[in-house]
Amino acid sequence: MLGASLNKAFYYFKSRWQSSWNYSLWALLIFPLSPFLGAVTISFVSLITLVRQYRKISRRPLNWGFALLSVLLIMTAGVAHNKTEAFLGLFNLLPFFLVFAAHSTLIQTFAQLRQMAWILVISSMPVVIIGLGQLFLGWNLKFQFLWIVLAGTIRPGGNPPGRIASLFMHANTFAAYLAIVFILGLGLWLEQWRLGISKNSVPSRQLRVPFLFLTVAVITNFIALIFTSSRNGWVIAIFACLAYALYQGWRILVGGVAAIVSSTLLAAFAPSPVAEFFRQYVPAFFWARLNDEMYPNRPVALMRKTQWEFAWSLAQEHPLTGWGLRSFSALYKAQMHIPLGHPHNLFLMLSAETGFPSAFLFYGLLGWILITGVQLLRKSKCINRQDRLIFFSYLLAFVAWVLFNTVDVTLFELRLNALSWLILAAICGVVHRYNQQDRLESHLN
């Protein structure tokens, strides 16, 4: 009797647990079109999970690190140059620490990683179609339904003009989103391709539709990424292709990509005779964007080098507490007389605005997540061969996010910020589960 009751209780909580994860998947599905509904749903799931799993969450050392970071950030806001702006800036970080803590407990299996990747690829398609229509068909629309529940603006010709942005505020933020989705979609495509050539695979008819959809999705995302004209996005996409090719052992593909990249770089930066030769074969759309000839005579204050130097000088002036979150824009405008939202480098921005102790703790926590993820990937005994590729894809997406934030800042875009923390949570959740499994097996042996 007691055993039957325990079984019923187990399956009840298991179903409730699964329903929470399903709500997160629904949130990711609607997030690109409705950031408000997506954010509310993910916040609700996070709060429910924090309440149900408080003891488990509070015992994880990584969460202690984010708790300490939260305290430091609140302290720096209390002594900030502009306290109101600094405390408002906390909302770009502290709530997402809670999202991370909750979902790193909620996500534990490779099946969940696949579900999340599939949802992200599927939800990207309407956004990409809107963006292509914006750029090539001149679509122009501003809609608002029930206040901000469903709202967005589609600017004809993109933002900036000539660069696809879709429902995102800027082409660069759209490029960051596309880069992550492209990486995860390419990982799923490679999985389906492996299944198709496997001797023990399921019948090909069961693989044909997913494989064709992923083929279309990956190509479409890549095309949209090209038309964002984001140099950061281009570099990350090429980096991802090389990483997958190396992972698969496709040396010919590595050589081909390296040749294309080298030709483009020579067309952009080589001395005149050499550059002119390669420019006969490389479209100006690429080399002129790389060397900035496409947008000449830009003010020095808009150059990333100028912004980085200014941010570094701010960090040196207040190394312990910084100037306060969201302070860079006002300080830069006062000095350079040009409005600028951020210094195009997340790590320099946090050093300048929160001080070195908070910034280094943040970098250390991110580094720890990456190191533990790579360590788990190297443990071939823990992970089945068919699961290694999807986990590698998430690690690659994490690295892409880090690389993008060295030349831009995605913190202020709600969808990108939430997506990056969910990817980190997915990595940590799987790592924690398999490390626990290792310890249990070692104890039993």
Wavefront OBJ file of the C-alpha trace (Angstrom):
o trace
v 0.000 0.000 0.000
v 2.784 2.393 0.995
v 4.740 1.445 -2.141
v 1.771 2.194 -4.383
v 1.301 5.577 -2.709
v 4.949 6.442 -3.178
v 4.776 5.469 -6.850
v 1.721 7.700 -7.361
v 3.518 10.582 -5.647
v 6.602 10.041 -7.782
v 4.677 10.088 -11.048
v 2.648 13.104 -9.914
v 5.739 15.206 -9.242
v 7.403 13.891 -12.380
v 4.456 15.036 -14.494
v 4.435 18.444 -12.787
v 8.188 18.708 -13.340
v 7.777 17.888 -17.017
v 4.965 20.408 -17.360
v 7.257 23.157 -16.024
v 9.816 22.303 -18.678
v 7.083 22.280 -21.326
v 6.103 25.806 -20.319
v 9.717 26.907 -20.806
v 9.687 25.362 -24.278
v 6.481 27.228 -25.132
v 8.093 30.417 -23.885
v 11.089 29.897 -26.180
v 8.739 29.211 -29.082
v 6.920 32.546 -28.733
v 9.867 34.591 -27.416
v 11.037 36.025 -30.788
v 7.522 37.252 -31.622
v 6.415 38.233 -28.114
v 9.253 38.997 -25.678
v 6.702 39.990 -23.024
v 4.852 36.643 -23.001
v 8.118 34.727 -23.239
v 9.691 36.613 -20.333
v 6.602 36.263 -18.137
v 6.397 32.510 -18.789
v 10.094 31.873 -18.141
v 9.927 33.988 -14.973
v 6.900 32.012 -13.768
v 8.616 28.672 -14.420
v 11.773 29.907 -12.672
v 9.907 31.023 -9.554
v 7.961 27.747 -9.335
v 11.185 25.751 -9.718
v 13.020 27.876 -7.131
v 10.259 27.228 -4.602
v 10.037 23.484 -5.289
v 13.771 22.846 -5.550
v 15.132 25.450 -3.133
v 17.245 23.016 -1.119
v 18.839 21.441 -4.168
v 19.525 24.836 -5.751
v 20.969 26.327 -2.575
v 23.480 23.465 -2.203
v 25.225 24.063 -5.545
v 28.536 25.978 -5.207
v 28.082 27.710 -8.556
v 24.856 29.280 -7.290
v 26.753 30.498 -4.202
v 29.087 32.274 -6.600
v 26.208 34.041 -8.342
v 24.690 34.900 -4.947
v 27.991 36.519 -3.920
v 28.132 38.329 -7.262
v 24.603 39.632 -6.666
v 25.642 41.070 -3.298
v 28.684 42.762 -4.863
v 26.584 44.248 -7.656
v 24.048 45.646 -5.178
v 26.903 47.171 -3.171
v 28.402 48.807 -6.260
v 24.969 50.220 -7.153
v 24.759 51.736 -3.672
v 27.917 53.796 -4.234
v 27.375 54.462 -7.947
v 27.812 57.783 -9.707
v 24.088 57.650 -10.583
v 22.351 55.331 -8.111
v 18.987 55.290 -9.866
v 20.494 54.168 -13.171
v 22.714 51.631 -11.406
v 19.828 49.973 -9.560
v 17.827 49.884 -12.803
v 20.825 48.207 -14.432
v 20.620 45.368 -11.916
v 17.500 44.136 -13.710
v 19.695 43.125 -16.663
v 21.582 40.706 -14.395
v 19.993 39.644 -11.080
v 16.708 38.196 -12.431
v 18.677 36.179 -14.976
v 20.844 34.696 -12.226
v 17.597 33.275 -10.814
v 16.561 32.011 -14.255
v 19.946 30.310 -14.520
v 19.718 28.735 -11.052
v 16.203 27.418 -11.657
v 16.736 26.056 -15.161
v 20.089 24.467 -14.349
v 18.018 22.278 -12.013
v 15.160 21.863 -14.465
v 17.344 20.837 -17.440
v 19.178 17.564 -16.819
v 19.118 15.401 -19.956
v 20.398 15.459 -23.505
v 16.816 14.930 -24.696
v 15.957 18.329 -23.190
v 18.916 19.900 -24.991
v 17.549 18.579 -28.275
v 14.037 19.788 -27.492
v 15.324 23.265 -26.718
v 17.454 23.376 -29.881
v 14.535 22.251 -32.052
v 12.241 24.895 -30.542
v 14.828 27.628 -31.181
v 15.276 26.589 -34.815
v 11.520 26.370 -35.437
v 10.804 29.732 -33.796
v 13.559 31.417 -35.829
v 11.869 30.799 -39.173
v 9.049 33.390 -38.910
v 11.552 35.991 -37.704
v 13.917 35.296 -40.597
v 11.068 35.436 -43.143
v 9.975 38.792 -41.704
v 13.554 40.040 -41.947
v 13.984 38.972 -45.564
v 10.673 40.640 -46.417
v 11.842 43.766 -44.629
v 15.068 43.903 -46.624
v 13.944 42.831 -50.094
v 10.199 43.593 -50.214
v 10.196 46.777 -48.157
v 7.844 45.416 -45.492
v 6.873 48.159 -43.073
v 4.732 47.446 -40.045
v 4.251 48.632 -36.495
v 1.850 46.564 -34.437
v 0.753 46.574 -30.811
v -1.808 44.256 -29.252
v -2.895 44.433 -25.596
v -0.250 46.993 -24.644
v 3.076 45.128 -24.995
v 1.803 41.534 -25.021
v 2.374 41.368 -28.767
v 4.228 44.352 -30.184
v 6.936 45.051 -32.696
v 8.259 47.303 -35.432
v 9.409 46.257 -38.883
v 11.400 49.029 -40.548
v 11.573 48.901 -44.360
v 15.119 48.298 -45.549
v 16.378 47.175 -42.139
v 18.082 48.938 -39.257
v 20.569 50.415 -40.025
v 19.307 50.832 -43.613
v 20.478 48.014 -45.856
v 21.045 45.584 -42.950
v 18.413 43.029 -41.969
v 17.133 43.390 -38.383
v 13.637 41.834 -38.484
v 11.842 42.330 -35.138
v 15.097 43.125 -33.333
v 16.197 46.683 -32.608
v 19.463 46.460 -34.553
v 21.097 44.243 -37.152
v 23.902 43.331 -34.732
v 21.535 41.970 -32.082
v 19.690 40.009 -34.768
v 23.060 38.634 -35.913
v 23.849 37.459 -32.370
v 20.498 35.666 -32.225
v 20.991 34.088 -35.654
v 24.519 32.942 -34.794
v 23.284 30.972 -31.774
v 20.348 29.455 -33.667
v 22.593 28.638 -36.648
v 25.039 26.762 -34.422
v 22.353 24.713 -32.670
v 20.531 24.077 -35.952
v 23.733 22.886 -37.612
v 24.322 20.528 -34.683
v 20.828 19.033 -35.093
v 21.377 18.750 -38.859
v 24.608 16.804 -38.330
v 22.796 14.495 -35.891
v 20.100 13.785 -38.464
v 22.727 13.245 -41.148
v 24.528 10.746 -38.899
v 21.286 8.887 -38.287
v 20.628 8.753 -42.020
v 23.950 7.068 -42.794
v 23.901 4.798 -39.744
v 23.369 1.122 -40.465
v 21.097 0.767 -37.462
v 19.094 3.925 -38.113
v 15.325 4.104 -38.212
v 13.655 3.970 -41.659
v 14.653 6.901 -43.843
v 11.054 8.161 -44.191
v 11.073 9.014 -40.485
v 14.214 11.108 -40.977
v 13.423 12.730 -44.296
v 11.097 15.507 -43.106
v 13.218 16.630 -40.090
v 16.375 16.516 -42.197
v 14.817 18.573 -45.018
v 13.407 21.101 -42.565
v 16.767 21.495 -40.815
v 18.519 21.857 -44.189
v 16.176 24.696 -45.165
v 16.390 26.290 -41.701
v 20.199 26.220 -41.504
v 20.604 27.643 -45.026
v 17.964 30.336 -44.426
v 19.503 31.367 -41.113
v 22.924 31.529 -42.723
v 21.618 33.712 -45.577
v 19.920 36.051 -43.093
v 23.137 36.188 -41.054
v 25.037 37.293 -44.158
v 22.558 40.104 -44.810
v 22.885 41.459 -41.283
v 26.311 42.679 -42.526
v 27.579 41.923 -39.018
v 31.282 41.195 -39.103
v 30.958 39.612 -35.664
v 28.216 37.302 -36.916
v 30.226 36.330 -40.002
v 33.302 35.465 -37.968
v 31.284 33.384 -35.500
v 29.498 31.485 -38.289
v 32.839 30.654 -39.956
v 34.315 29.703 -36.587
v 31.357 27.381 -35.943
v 31.676 25.707 -39.353
v 35.397 25.121 -38.779
v 34.741 23.768 -35.280
v 32.145 21.285 -36.545
v 34.390 20.257 -39.446
v 37.290 19.619 -37.080
v 34.997 17.754 -34.680
v 33.754 15.547 -37.533
v 37.268 15.108 -38.936
v 36.391 16.659 -42.307
v 39.828 17.951 -43.278
v 38.874 18.825 -46.864
v 36.079 21.074 -45.617
v 38.455 22.721 -43.153
v 40.859 23.442 -45.999
v 38.085 24.826 -48.201
v 36.736 27.150 -45.508
v 40.270 28.276 -44.644
v 40.919 29.089 -48.322
v 37.711 31.147 -48.606
v 38.454 33.029 -45.392
v 42.053 33.711 -46.426
v 40.968 35.021 -49.824
v 38.420 37.358 -48.220
v 40.947 38.658 -45.691
v 43.539 39.257 -48.410
v 40.964 41.128 -50.499
v 40.195 43.312 -47.501
v 43.581 43.952 -45.905
v 46.445 42.897 -48.212
v 48.676 45.461 -49.986
v 47.103 46.983 -53.096
v 48.415 44.636 -55.860
v 47.512 41.503 -53.890
v 44.189 42.894 -52.713
v 43.172 43.902 -56.241
v 43.811 40.376 -57.487
v 41.555 38.774 -54.865
v 38.893 41.471 -55.250
v 38.244 40.129 -58.729
v 36.795 36.996 -57.106
v 35.564 38.113 -53.668
v 32.376 40.264 -53.696
v 32.849 43.798 -52.381
v 29.911 43.148 -50.047
v 32.303 41.117 -47.874
v 35.757 42.729 -48.133
v 34.446 46.320 -48.070
v 32.491 45.558 -44.896
v 35.482 43.935 -43.233
v 37.868 46.835 -43.821
v 35.137 49.467 -43.272
v 35.302 50.895 -46.801
v 31.552 50.330 -46.995
v 31.046 52.930 -44.239
v 33.950 55.396 -44.620
v 34.651 58.556 -42.625
v 33.014 57.358 -39.436
v 33.663 59.596 -36.382
v 36.566 58.467 -34.209
v 34.192 58.316 -31.222
v 32.217 55.550 -32.942
v 35.305 53.376 -33.391
v 35.434 50.395 -31.048
v 39.063 51.081 -30.149
v 38.108 54.538 -28.846
v 35.241 53.105 -26.812
v 37.400 50.343 -25.343
v 40.147 52.775 -24.328
v 37.604 55.039 -22.624
v 36.018 52.098 -20.767
v 39.438 50.906 -19.616
v 40.305 54.379 -18.327
v 37.035 54.442 -16.358
v 37.839 51.063 -14.842
v 41.257 52.266 -13.738
v 39.788 55.365 -12.087
v 37.384 53.351 -9.893
v 38.856 49.829 -9.839
v 36.941 48.489 -6.804
v 33.354 49.631 -7.300
v 33.227 51.089 -10.808
v 31.024 53.992 -11.802
v 27.741 52.093 -11.574
v 25.730 50.074 -14.041
v 24.401 52.027 -17.054
v 26.868 54.847 -16.371
v 29.019 54.429 -19.485
v 26.557 56.082 -21.870
v 26.292 59.363 -19.934
v 30.033 59.540 -19.237
v 30.926 58.847 -22.871
v 28.467 61.429 -24.164
v 29.874 64.056 -21.780
v 33.401 63.343 -23.017
v 32.846 62.653 -26.739
v 29.570 64.522 -27.365
v 28.124 61.458 -29.131
v 25.352 59.256 -27.653
v 26.419 55.628 -27.302
v 24.650 52.910 -25.347
v 27.640 50.729 -24.413
v 31.364 50.252 -25.156
v 30.849 47.202 -27.427
v 32.636 44.894 -25.009
v 30.747 43.267 -22.135
v 33.840 42.532 -20.083
v 35.258 46.048 -20.315
v 31.805 47.469 -19.621
v 31.406 45.467 -16.403
v 34.936 46.378 -15.309
v 34.182 50.074 -15.802
v 30.691 50.001 -14.310
v 30.995 47.463 -11.456
v 34.725 47.363 -10.693
v 37.293 44.623 -11.084
v 36.198 42.364 -8.155
v 32.645 41.968 -9.501
v 33.794 41.726 -13.104
v 36.459 39.102 -12.406
v 34.031 37.039 -10.338
v 31.582 37.142 -13.258
v 34.313 36.090 -15.711
v 35.436 33.356 -13.322
v 31.950 31.875 -13.048
v 31.566 31.827 -16.831
v 35.004 30.249 -17.181
v 34.096 27.571 -14.624
v 30.963 26.674 -16.600
v 32.977 26.304 -19.802
v 35.746 24.265 -18.143
v 33.345 21.808 -16.485
v 31.449 21.455 -19.765
v 34.609 20.649 -21.716
v 35.684 18.187 -19.025
v 32.378 16.343 -19.283
v 32.625 16.233 -23.083
v 36.059 14.614 -22.798
v 34.667 11.839 -20.572
v 33.626 9.471 -23.328
v 32.480 6.830 -20.824
v 29.849 9.142 -19.346
v 28.222 10.293 -22.559
v 26.836 8.127 -25.330
v 28.307 8.794 -28.754
v 24.978 10.030 -30.109
v 24.685 12.560 -27.274
v 28.131 14.086 -27.570
v 27.338 16.166 -30.649
v 24.377 18.026 -29.135
v 26.376 18.824 -26.014
v 29.274 20.016 -28.177
v 26.781 22.287 -29.993
v 25.749 23.944 -26.723
v 29.363 24.484 -25.710
v 30.004 25.987 -29.149
v 26.994 28.296 -28.759
v 28.352 29.393 -25.365
v 31.764 30.166 -26.871
v 30.045 32.068 -29.691
v 28.170 34.177 -27.136
v 31.442 34.984 -25.354
v 33.149 35.902 -28.634
v 30.267 38.118 -29.709
v 30.347 39.973 -26.396
v 34.012 40.832 -26.832
v 33.025 43.195 -29.657
v 29.417 43.978 -28.707
v 27.006 43.720 -25.755
v 23.886 41.539 -25.862
v 22.914 42.231 -22.255
v 20.299 44.856 -23.130
v 18.274 42.686 -25.532
v 15.775 40.727 -23.442
v 15.496 37.760 -25.796
v 19.241 37.405 -26.255
v 19.953 37.828 -22.561
v 17.405 35.180 -21.573
v 18.583 32.806 -24.311
v 22.227 33.060 -23.254
v 21.404 32.268 -19.613
v 19.220 29.321 -20.632
v 22.104 27.910 -22.691
v 24.407 28.274 -19.683
v 21.764 26.630 -17.482
v 21.425 23.735 -19.935
v 25.176 23.086 -19.867
v 25.341 23.280 -16.074
v 22.288 21.112 -15.531
v 23.656 18.274 -17.649
v 27.153 18.596 -16.158
v 25.801 18.465 -12.596
v 23.670 15.410 -13.276
v 26.452 13.399 -14.910
v 29.009 14.407 -12.285
v 26.615 13.160 -9.621
v 26.189 9.942 -11.587
v 29.984 9.524 -11.772
v 30.353 10.032 -8.030
v 27.600 7.519 -7.328
v 29.179 4.902 -9.613
v 32.608 5.473 -8.031
v 31.094 5.057 -4.573
v 29.333 1.819 -5.538
v 32.508 0.415 -7.119
l 1 2 3 4 5 6 7 8 9 10 11 12 13 14 15 16 17 18 19 20 21 22 23 24 25 26 27 28 29 30 31 32 33 34 35 36 37 38 39 40 41 42 43 44 45 46 47 48 49 50 51 52 53 54 55 56 57 58 59 60 61 62 63 64 65 66 67 68 69 70 71 72 73 74 75 76 77 78 79 80 81 82 83 84 85 86 87 88 89 90 91 92 93 94 95 96 97 98 99 100 101 102 103 104 105 106 107 108 109 110 111 112 113 114 115 116 117 118 119 120 121 122 123 124 125 126 127 128 129 130 131 132 133 134 135 136 137 138 139 140 141 142 143 144 145 146 147 148 149 150 151 152 153 154 155 156 157 158 159 160 161 162 163 164 165 166 167 168 169 170 171 172 173 174 175 176 177 178 179 180 181 182 183 184 185 186 187 188 189 190 191 192 193 194 195 196 197 198 199 200 201 202 203 204 205 206 207 208 209 210 211 212 213 214 215 216 217 218 219 220 221 222 223 224 225 226 227 228 229 230 231 232 233 234 235 236 237 238 239 240 241 242 243 244 245 246 247 248 249 250 251 252 253 254 255 256 257 258 259 260 261 262 263 264 265 266 267 268 269 270 271 272 273 274 275 276 277 278 279 280 281 282 283 284 285 286 287 288 289 290 291 292 293 294 295 296 297 298 299 300 301 302 303 304 305 306 307 308 309 310 311 312 313 314 315 316 317 318 319 320 321 322 323 324 325 326 327 328 329 330 331 332 333 334 335 336 337 338 339 340 341 342 343 344 345 346 347 348 349 350 351 352 353 354 355 356 357 358 359 360 361 362 363 364 365 366 367 368 369 370 371 372 373 374 375 376 377 378 379 380 381 382 383 384 385 386 387 388 389 390 391 392 393 394 395 396 397 398 399 400 401 402 403 404 405 406 407 408 409 410 411 412 413 414 415 416 417 418 419 420 421 422 423 424 425 426 427 428 429 430 431 432 433 434 435 436 437 438 439 440 441 442 443 444 445
